[in-house]
Amino acid sequence: SGVGADGATLQRALREHTLKSLDGKAMTLDALRGEVVVVNFWASWCTPCRRELGRLAALKTATGGVGAG
């Protein structure tokens, strides 16, 4: 895969890695198995990233999404 780990190892690491929601709650992707999940990595100094937040909020509204954000 070019990143030094096989696909199964990478998938397991992503499922088990603890993420923090916007409201500060800890969660793992594995806990959301079976749900549609959008994970967005961004930085406050990144202008295109900040613009993208509005699109993500619109997606959440359009799909009736729940969760952080």
C-alpha positions, -999 to +999 in steps of 0.1 A: +000+000+000+030+023+001+025+034+037+044+006+055+013-013+066-011-037+049-047-028+043-061-049+071-037-033+097-046+001+085-083-005+087-080-019+122-059+011+133-085+035+119-114+016+135-097+015+169-082+050+170-100+073+194-114+105+179-129+135+196-162+150+185-167+188+183-184+186+217-154+169+232-168+133+234-144+105+227-154+079+202-140+053+178-151+046+143-157+010+152-185+022+176-202+037+145-200+006+124-230+004+101-235+041+100-224+065+073-195+085+087-177+115+073-144+122+089-129+156+080-094+166+090-089+204+089-069+232+104-082+266+116-056+284+095-067+267+063-090+289+044-103+262+020-109+240+051-130+267+068-151+271+036-156+234+036-173+234+070-204+252+055-207+225+029-204+198+056-231+215+076-254+216+045-247+179+039-257+171+075-289+191+071-298+176+038-293+141+050-309+145+084-275+137+099-268+137+136-236+139+157-209+164+161-209+195+140 
